[in-house]
């Protein structure tokens, strides 16, 4: 498989067939918490795409040039989570100082991202899959896009759900979870496409 | 009124159950609750991390400066998670494969960080230990409960022992949609039972809305950070 095709395969599977939220159950908390409001969906997805791409690039570099050569790979979890926390703080400060409009759009979502499991998950999975630098970055960005897609799709579903009248004990979160089940069922339709499309 | 030791422990199991009432750590509950064995392993792993980090954080609560407390908590938690990862990988390779990425993701599991922030950083060692144990038991109870139903309906087995004959399984229960649906049903059941007793379901008992670091990104947190968001929300109403 050529390099371009491999990148396309990574992108396609991260957005559709192996969508973090709807297929792999990663980052369910922000998915349920933020999807009530369309504007916060957009802001959150933007911040997640941004931080995930950056975090993939930084952690890949640290792993391959620091941890691996010095035999410190057992520190992976600790180092990665600290790098992500520091990175998020750093990005927040830089955006606040130099790129005001972007800070206005993403700023409030940045502190929420440190403990977003999707960010830690993508960095660890990059290493597990032994991707190279470019592949890691693409993986990070497209996993973020997949997260955003799920969030925005589900926001629409929730809007329709507000007008529905479920049984009393299903009101609120339970019916939202059942709706999430139906949304994730639609993504099962993509299963198998990636393998046949790129071979 | 000061709580007795037993009340602290039992609080995490029922009254403030971390999964069904506080709505924390949903990811691993949904993903791992496919088999009872995996669910039990995950529950024990999380309980260990929770108890360990609660003890250490409670011991260090007077030393950790307030401004950098979250990174400090994360380091302590990540240390215990690494410990668990190594032990499970060395001695229980099957479980390690079953849990996959979710073992490492205990680091960002909101239950652990949430208890560090809400309980261990304010209370003594013994109380924190009991709180961790109670919360861990509450988590294990829910994840194993959901796993029993999912494994029975999805695979027709319990602990790998066949109970329902082959060919009568509902495959989708073991996949992603089944996870969401079973979690929704479990929550609906809880609300129904509470309603029968005349109690109200209040899913945000344990969150005072000042959890700026929680990934839940619930409206409490967002409106707390930006007053403008609150204003536009009120205007919309």
Boltz contact constraints between the chains, C-beta under 6 A:
constraints:
  - contact:
      token1: [A, 23]
      token2: [B, 176]
      max_distance: 6.0
  - contact:
      token1: [A, 25]
      token2: [B, 27]
      max_distance: 6.0
  - contact:
      token1: [A, 25]
      token2: [B, 30]
      max_distance: 6.0
  - contact:
      token1: [A, 25]
      token2: [B, 31]
      max_distance: 6.0
  - contact:
      token1: [A, 26]
      token2: [B, 27]
      max_distance: 6.0
  - contact:
      token1: [A, 28]
      token2: [B, 26]
      max_distance: 6.0
  - contact:
      token1: [A, 28]
      token2: [B, 27]
      max_distance: 6.0
  - contact:
      token1: [A, 29]
      token2: [B, 215]
      max_distance: 6.0
  - contact:
      token1: [A, 29]
      token2: [B, 216]
      max_distance: 6.0
  - contact:
      token1: [A, 30]
      token2: [B, 215]
      max_distance: 6.0
  - contact:
      token1: [A, 30]
      token2: [B, 217]
      max_distance: 6.0
  - contact:
      token1: [A, 33]
      token2: [B, 216]
      max_distance: 6.0
  - contact:
      token1: [A, 33]
      token2: [B, 217]
      max_distance: 6.0
  - contact:
      token1: [A, 33]
      token2: [B, 218]
      max_distance: 6.0
  - contact:
      token1: [A, 34]
      token2: [B, 217]
      max_distance: 6.0
  - contact:
      token1: [A, 77]
      token2: [B, 78]
      max_distance: 6.0
  - contact:
      token1: [A, 77]
      token2: [B, 81]
      max_distance: 6.0
  - contact:
      token1: [A, 77]
      token2: [B, 82]
      max_distance: 6.0
  - contact:
      token1: [A, 77]
      token2: [B, 104]
      max_distance: 6.0
  - contact:
      token1: [A, 77]
      token2: [B, 107]
      max_distance: 6.0
  - contact:
      token1: [A, 78]
      token2: [B, 78]
      max_distance: 6.0
  - contact:
      token1: [A, 81]
      token2: [B, 74]
      max_distance: 6.0
  - contact:
      token1: [A, 81]
      token2: [B, 78]
      max_distance: 6.0
  - contact:
      token1: [A, 81]
      token2: [B, 107]
      max_distance: 6.0
  - contact:
      token1: [A, 85]
      token2: [B, 71]
      max_distance: 6.0
  - contact:
      token1: [A, 108]
      token2: [B, 225]
      max_distance: 6.0
  - contact:
      token1: [A, 108]
      token2: [B, 226]
      max_distance: 6.0
  - contact:
      token1: [A, 111]
      token2: [B, 212]
      max_distance: 6.0
  - contact:
      token1: [A, 112]
      token2: [B, 215]
      max_distance: 6.0
  - contact:
      token1: [A, 112]
      token2: [B, 217]
      max_distance: 6.0
  - contact:
      token1: [A, 115]
      token2: [B, 108]
      max_distance: 6.0
  - contact:
      token1: [A, 115]
      token2: [B, 213]
      max_distance: 6.0
  - contact:
      token1: [A, 115]
      token2: [B, 215]
      max_distance: 6.0
  - contact:
      token1: [A, 116]
      token2: [B, 215]
      max_distance: 6.0
  - contact:
      token1: [A, 117]
      token2: [B, 27]
      max_distance: 6.0
  - contact:
      token1: [A, 117]
      token2: [B, 105]
      max_distance: 6.0
  - contact:
      token1: [A, 117]
      token2: [B, 108]
      max_distance: 6.0
  - contact:
      token1: [A, 120]
      token2: [B, 108]
      max_distance: 6.0
  - contact:
      token1: [A, 121]
      token2: [B, 101]
      max_distance: 6.0
  - contact:
      token1: [A, 124]
      token2: [B, 104]
      max_distance: 6.0
  - contact:
      token1: [A, 169]
      token2: [B, 188]
      max_distance: 6.0
  - contact:
      token1: [A, 169]
      token2: [B, 191]
      max_distance: 6.0
  - contact:
      token1: [A, 169]
      token2: [B, 192]
      max_distance: 6.0
  - contact:
      token1: [A, 170]
      token2: [B, 188]
      max_distance: 6.0
  - contact:
      token1: [A, 173]
      token2: [B, 187]
      max_distance: 6.0
  - contact:
      token1: [A, 174]
      token2: [B, 184]
      max_distance: 6.0
  - contact:
      token1: [A, 174]
      token2: [B, 187]
      max_distance: 6.0
  - contact:
      token1: [A, 174]
      token2: [B, 188]
      max_distance: 6.0
  - contact:
      token1: [A, 177]
      token2: [B, 180]
      max_distance: 6.0
  - contact:
      token1: [A, 177]
      token2: [B, 183]
      max_distance: 6.0
  - contact:
      token1: [A, 177]
      token2: [B, 184]
      max_distance: 6.0
  - contact:
      token1: [A, 178]
      token2: [B, 181]
      max_distance: 6.0
  - contact:
      token1: [A, 178]
      token2: [B, 184]
      max_distance: 6.0
  - contact:
      token1: [A, 180]
      token2: [B, 180]
      max_distance: 6.0
  - contact:
      token1: [A, 181]
      token2: [B, 177]
      max_distance: 6.0
  - contact:
      token1: [A, 181]
      token2: [B, 180]
      max_distance: 6.0
  - contact:
      token1: [A, 181]
      token2: [B, 181]
      max_distance: 6.0
  - contact:
      token1: [A, 184]
      token2: [B, 176]
      max_distance: 6.0
  - contact:
      token1: [A, 184]
      token2: [B, 177]
      max_distance: 6.0
  - contact:
      token1: [A, 185]
      token2: [B, 177]
      max_distance: 6.0
